[in-house]
Amino acid sequence: MPFSRPVPTLAVVGAGDRGNTYARFALEHPERLRISAFAERDPVRRARFANLHGLPAAAVFEDWRELLDRPRLADALLVATPDREHLAPALAALERGYRVLLEKPMAPDADSCRSIAEASARTGNEVVVCHVLRYSSFFRAIRRALDEGLIGELVSIEHAENVAYWHMAHSYVRGSWGSSVRSSPMILAKCSHDFDLLRWFAGAPPETVASVGGLHEFRPERAPAGAPERCADGCPEASRCPYEATRLYLRAEPLLRDAAQGGGATAVGARFVLRHPRFAALLPGLKAYAPWRGWPVSTITDDLSDAGLLEALRNGPYGRCVYRAGSDQVDHQHTVVKFRNGVTASLTMQGHSHREGRTIRLDGTRGTLRGLFAGRGALEVIDHRTGRKARLPVSGDPLGHGEADRALMDAFARFLSGGLPPTLVSESLDSHLMAFAAQEALVSGLTIRFDA
C-alpha cells in the first residue's frame, strides 16, 4: 500500500479580511491544507468562520490564549490579528512549537520585530511573513530577469506605490490604519511589501535610509465649506467630492472605474456595470459585480444589504467626511535607500493616484527593465547595446493581489509538507527595519545609518 502523507494543518487567529483570504486556500485545496483550530473574539465572524470550515465547538476559541494553552492543535499558526496584536500570539506560538505564518507587518516597532526573528532562531520554528507580492507572477518575472542577467548587474531601482485616492480614503483615512498610533505609520502599513521587494531585488541588507513627505489633503482646514461630519448627512459638495462615501460603498463606482482601466474581460465587465448597473445585476456572469460587495465594501459591516451599508455609513467610521476623520497618516512620502552592495533605490508612496498600482524601473549595466503592476500588468526589457525592447510574459489579478495570495499559500503548504521555507525571516526583518528607518528619517530629517 503506497505511503500517504497526512494533510498539514493550520490554526488561525483572526477572521478579518486577511485571515479569511489565506484560510480560503484550505477550502479550495482540502487535500493540501486543513484548518484544524481557530480563535476570533468577534462572535459573528467566529460563527461564520467555524461554519465555513466545518470546525467543531472544541476547536473554536474566543481568545488565542485559549487555543495556545492546549496541546498543539496544528502544524502551523496563522496570525492575522490587527497590526498591534501580532507580537504576543506569534511569540507564544513559536514557544509552543508552531511554525508561524505572520501577516505583515510583523509588529509595529523595530524591537518587537527583532524579538520575533530572535524567537524563531532560538526555537528553530520558522516564521513566514505574508509579503505576498513576492509570489506574484509579475514580481517573480522581475527576479527571474535579474537572475538571468537580462539587464546585467543591477545598479538602481525606482519604485512607486501609487495608492488610488479612494483606497487611501478607505484604509488610511477612515479605516483601520487611519491612526498611526493605533495601527502603524503609513510607510509600514502600506509599504512593507515594497521594502521587501527592494530588499529582494537588491540582494543585500540596507546601509542608509533617508525620507521626506507629509500629510497634504486630509486635514480639517481643507474641508469644503458647509461639509458635515458625515457624507450621508447631506454634503453640499457631494456631487463634486471624489471621496463621497455612498458612491464608493453602495455603488463601488471608484473601484469599478479603476478596474475598467485595465485589460481583458474584467475591464469590459466593469465598464458594462458602470453604464448599466441594473441590467448587469440580471446577467449570470456579472451578478457578482453588480452590486459589488467584495473588498472594500465587505469590510465596513457584516450586513451587506443596502440598508445595512447605509446604517454603517450613518454610524460607523467609513461614513465620515475624510477631512474630519482625524487621520494623521502621511499621504505622500519619498524614501531613498542605499544597500551594502552599492545598489540604490527610491520608493515613492502617494495616495492621490487616479488608479491603483505599482510602477517600477530597474537599471543595470546592460539594460533597463520597467513595468506596471496594475490590471494584467506589463513588463519590458530594453537592451542597451541593441536598443531592442522585449516584453516579458506576466499575468495578474485585475482586482488586487489574489493571485499572489494563493501563490503564497501554495508555497506555505509545500513548506508544511516538507519543502523549504518560502522566505527567510531575516530578510523580512530587514524590510521592516527599512520602513522604521524611513519613518525616523521623515520625523527627524536625518539620514539613518544601519550598523554593519
N, C-alpha and C positions, 0 to 999 in steps of 0.2 A: 504494500500500500504506500503511495507516494507521501512524503512528508508535507504537511500543511502548516505553514507558519500562522500563529494566531494573529488576528486583526489588531493592530495597535489601537490603544485607547487614549482619549484626550478628555481631561476635565476642564471645564470652562468657568471662569469667574467674570461675570459681567455680560449682560444680554442687551447692550445697546447696538448701535448700527454696526460697529466693527466686530463685536462678538458674534452676532448673528451671521455676518458676512463670512467670517472664517469657518464657523461651525457648519455652514451650508455644504461645505465640501464633503462632510460625513454623510449627508443625505444623498448627495449625488454619487458618492463612491463608497457605499457601505462595506464593500469588500476590502477597502484600503484603510479606513479610519472609522472609529466608532466613538461617539460621545458617551462616556460612562458615568459622569457626575457633573454637577452644575450648582453654582451659587449666584444669586441675584437678589438684592434687597427689595426691588420693586415687585409687588405681588402680581400685577398684571403681566409684566414681562416674564416673571418667573413661571407663571402658569402656562403662558403661551409657549415658551421655550421647552418646558418639560413635555408638553403635549406633542410638540413638533418632533421631538427626538425620542418620544416613547420612553421617557425615564420614569422609573418607579419612585414613589414618595421617599424611599430610603436613600435615593441618590440625588435628591434635590434639597438645597440648603438656602437659608436666607442670608447667611454670612459666610464669607470664605474661610473664616477661622474654624467654623464647624466642619467644613469639608476637610481642611488640612489637619484637624485634630484626630482624624480617624486613620487607621492603617491605609497605606497608599491605595487610592482608588483608580489610578490611571498610570499610563506610561509617561504622560506629559501633562502640563497645566498651561492653559492659555489665560493670560492676564489681560483683560480688555476692560478694565475699570477706568474711571476718569484719570486724567494725567497725574494728578497729585496723589492718587491712591495706587500707584504701581509698585512702589518700593516694598512695602510690608508683605504683600502676598508673594511677590517674586522671591524675596529673601527666604520667607518661610517655606516656600515650595522647594527651593534648592536644598535647604537643610533637611527636608523630608524625603529627598531622593528623586524628586521630579525633574525632568527636563522641562525647560520653560520656553514657551512661545510668548513673547512680550510685545504688546502693542507699543508703537512709538508715541511720544518719546519715552525712553527708558524710565526717566524720572525728571522732576522739574529743576534739579540743581546738580552741579558737577560732582559733589561729594557723594550724593546718592547714586548717581550713575556708576561712579568708581566702585562703590560698595557692592553693587550688583555684579560687576565684572570680577571683582575680587572673590565674591562668594562662589561664582561659577568656577573659577580656577581652584579654589580651596576644596570644594566638594566634588569636583570632576563632573558636575552635571551641566550640560550645555545650555546656553541662553541664545535663542534666535530672535532677533529684533525684527519686527514687521516692517522693514524697509522694502515695501512691495515693488517699488519701481525697478529695483534690480532685476526683477523677474519678468518684466515686460519684454515683449518681442523687440520693441524699439531700442531700449537701452542695452539689451543683450547684443543687438546688432552693432551698437557702437563699441562695446567691449571687444567683440569679435574682430571688428575692423582694426582696433588698436593692436590686438594680439597678432594679427596677420601683417602688421606693418604697412597698412594701406596709406597712412599719412606720414610714414617714417617715425621719427622719435617725437613724442608729444612735447610741445613747448608751452602752450597756453590754452585756457578754456574760458569761453564766455557763455554763461548760463543764465537764463531768466525764468523765473516762476511768475507767470502772468496770471494773477488771480482775477477772475471775472468780477465785475462790480457787484453783481447780485450774490456771488459766493462770499465775497468779502463782507457784505452786509449780513448775510445769513449766519455765517460761522464766527466771524471775528469782530462783529459789532453787536448784533442782537444775541448771538448764540453762546454756546458753552465756553468759547475761547475769547469772549469779548473783554474779559478782565485778565490781564497778565498776572495779577496777584492770585486770583482763584484758580487759574489754569497754568499757563506758561507764556513767556514772551512770544510774540508773533514769529520771530525768526526761528524759534524752536518748534512752536506748534505747527507752522506751515512748512518750514524749510528743512526739517531734519532729513526728509527724503533727499533733498537736493544736496546737502552737505555729504550725505552718504554716497551719492553718485560722484561728486567731485573727488572724494577720498578714493573711491573705487577706480575711477579713471586715472587719477594722478599716480596711484600705486605707491604712495608714501605718506607718512604722517605729516601733519601741518607744522610749519615753523613760525609763521606770523599771521595775524589777522587784524584788519582794520575795517571800520564800518561807519557809515553815516546814514541818516534817514530821519523820519518823523511822522507825526500824525497831522495831515493837512485838512481832510474833509470832514470827518465825523465828530464835530465839536458843536456845542450849543450855539455859539455865536454865528454859525453858518446855517442855522435852521431858517427856512423861508418864513417870511412874516405871516403870523397867524397860524403857524403849524401847531397842531395839538400834540399831546403826548403820544397818541396812538393813531395809526393810519385809519383805522375803522371809525374814528370819531369825526371824520369829515374834514380832511385837509384841503385848503383852498388850492394847493399846488399838486393835488393827487394826479391830475392828468399829465403833468409835466415832470413829475419826480421819478427818476429811474429806480428808486428804492421802495416804491409804494408796495405795501405788503400783500394786499389781496391779489394783485396781478401775479406775484410770484407763487403764493401758496394755494390759491384757488384755481388759477388757470395756467400756472407754470410757464407764462409767456417768456420770461428771460431765458429759462433753461431750454425751451424748445427753439428759440431763436439761435441760441448757441449751437445746439445740435444740428440745426438747419444749415449752418455754415460749413459743415463737414462734407464728407462724400458718402456715396453708397446709399443703400436702402434706408438707413436710419435718417439721413438728411432729407430724403424725399418724403418719408413718413412724417417727419417733424414739420416740414413746410405744409403738408396737407392738413395736419392737425391745427396748425395756426390759422389757416384760411377757412377750414370747415370743421370746427370743433364738434358740433352736434352730429354731423354726418359721420365723422370719424369714430365717434363713440358707438356707432352701429356696425362698423366693419370688424370682422373677426381679427384681422391682422393688426388693427390699431386700437382695439379696446383697452389694451394695457397702457396706452399712452394718452387716452382721452376719456376722462380727465387723468392727468398724471398724478400718481400717488406714491411714487418712489422717492428716493432722496432728492432734494432736501425736505419735501413736503412730509414724508413719513416721520421726520424727527421732531415735529413740533407738538404732536398729540397722538394718543392711541386711537382716537376716534377720527377716522379719515373721511367721514361724510362731510358734505358742505357745511352742515350745521355745526359739526364738531370742530372743523377748521375755523369757522367764524368765531366760535366760542374761545378757541385758543388765541386768536388774534385780538380779541377784546380783552382777554385777561392774562395771557401769557407773555413771555419775553419777546416772542417773534413778531408781535404786532406793534412794537414800539417804534416811534419815529427814530430813524438812525442817528439823527443829530442830537437826540435827547436820551439815547440809550446808555450813556455813561462809559462807552468803551475807551480804554487807554492804550489800545494796541496801535502800533505804527501802521500806516497804510502805504508806506514806501520805504525801502531800505536797500542800500548798496554795500556789498561786502567784498573785500579783496583778500585772497589767501595766497600765501607762498608756502609751497611744500618743501620738504627736506631734500628732494631730488632736483630742485630748481624749477619745477613746473609752477606756473602762476595761474590763478583762476579768479574770475569775478562772478559774483552771484547777485542778480537783481531780483528783489521781491517787490511787486507792486500790486495793489488791489483795485486798480481802475481800468482793467483791460476790457475791451469790447467782447472778448472771447476767452474762455478758459483754455490754458495750455502752456506748455513749456517750449522755449526755443533754446537751441544750443549750437555752439560753434567751437570746434577743436582744431587748432592749427599745429601742424607738425613740420618737421624738416623736409618732408617730401610732398605734402599735400594738406588740404583743408577738408574737414568733414563738418557739414552743417545740417540741421534738421529742425522739424516742427513736431512736437509731441502733442497733438490735438487731433480729434477726429480719428481718421485712419492712420495718420502720421505720414511723414515724408522725410527721407534721409538721402543725402547725396555726398559723394566724394569728388573733389576736384584735384587732379594730379598737377603738381607744379611744373613738371617738365613738358608735358604734352598739352596741358590745358583742358584735357578731356574731363567730362563730367559723367559719373556713373551713379545711377540710382540704386540704393540698396533696398532689397525687399523687406518691408516691415508690415506688421498688422497691429491693430489696436482696438480699443473699445471706445466707440464714439461718445458714450455717456459716462466715462470715468476710467478707473483702472481695474475694472472687474476681471479682465484677462490676467493682469498681474496678481490680483488677489488669489485667483485659482492656481496660478503657477507657483506662488509661494506655498500654498497648502499642499500642492503636489510634491514639491521639494521636501517639505517638512514630513509628510507621510513616508516618503522614501527614506528619510533620515531615521524615523522611528522603526523602520523595517530593516535597518542595518546599514544604511548608506552614510555618507559623510554629512556633517552639518552644513547646511547651505550657506551660512555666513559665519564669520568669526566675531565674537563679541568684542574683541579688541578693536576691530575696525569700526564697529558700531559706536564704541566709546569715543573714538577719535572724532567721528562726525558730530556727536553731541557736544564734545568739548569745543569744537569749532563754533557751534551755534552759541554756546555760553560766552565764548570769547568775543563773538560778534556783538552780542548784547552789551558786554562790558565795554567794548570799544565804542559802541554807539553812545552810551551814557557818559563815558569819561573823555572821549575824544582822543584816546591814546591808541597806539598800535600795541596789540597784545602779543607777547613772545612766549612760545611754549618751551619748556625745559627739554633739553636734548635727551 
